[in-house]
Amino acid sequence: MNVPNALTLLRIFFVPLLVAVLLGHSPNFVLHFEEWGVLILAVAAATDWLDGLIARRRGEVTTLGILLDPIADKLLITAAYISLVDMGLVPAWMVVIIIGREFTVLGLRNIASAEGLTIAASGLGKTKMALQVVAACTVMLSRRYPALHLLGYGLLWLVVFFAVLSAVQYFLKFWSQVDDRVKKRRLRLRILERRRKSQEMPAAPPTPTSLERHET
């Protein structure tokens, strides 16, 4: 356990807290519950940026962190957007696309990992994550401040667009690397199979030399 992993676990802890605030419509002291939701989501998103920065600078990248970090991100985004659907602020079909993209990429990443491959997050994927947080915060505030409704809806369309685009980009990277790995493996298996068959074939009897023919 180190500081980056502790921040990742803190982000996971924020998930039920965010759901409780948005769906429980409380607390309403100092700030309204929508503003509390924005604050929680913003702080959680900041921990995502901070834990990666600390891990790289201190050289504290661990297997636990590699496993937990994408899971924490997806739990946070999933909880935020499902809560917004329950509040009637976001169309369900948009959230299906957004969450579907997250779990599709997670599945592809697991397959790539099983093949011994690592597909780094692209700039497009990072932009999508930042846009998801900004859009969710804007939509939350639009419930209390209706003037933000149009902006929030426009940001949601951008989130859907970047979700689909980044999913296609990730799939193309995945397919090129995994397909190349599979082709190399099949070629290696064919070579090994040919060697095995050649070793199993009975050796041809030696031909007699000229001296042996003369002696006979």
Secondary structure by P-SEA (a helix, b strand, c coil): ccaaaaaaaaaaaaaaaaaaaaaaccccccccaaaaaaaaaaaaaaaaaaaaaaaaaaccccaaaaacaaaaaaaaaaaaaaaaaaaccccaaaaaaaaaaaaaaaaaaaaaaaacccccccaaaaaaaaaaaaaaaaaaaaaccccaaaaaaaaaaaaaaaaaaaaaaaaaaaaaaaaaaaaaaaaaaaaaaaaaaaaacccccccccaaaaaac
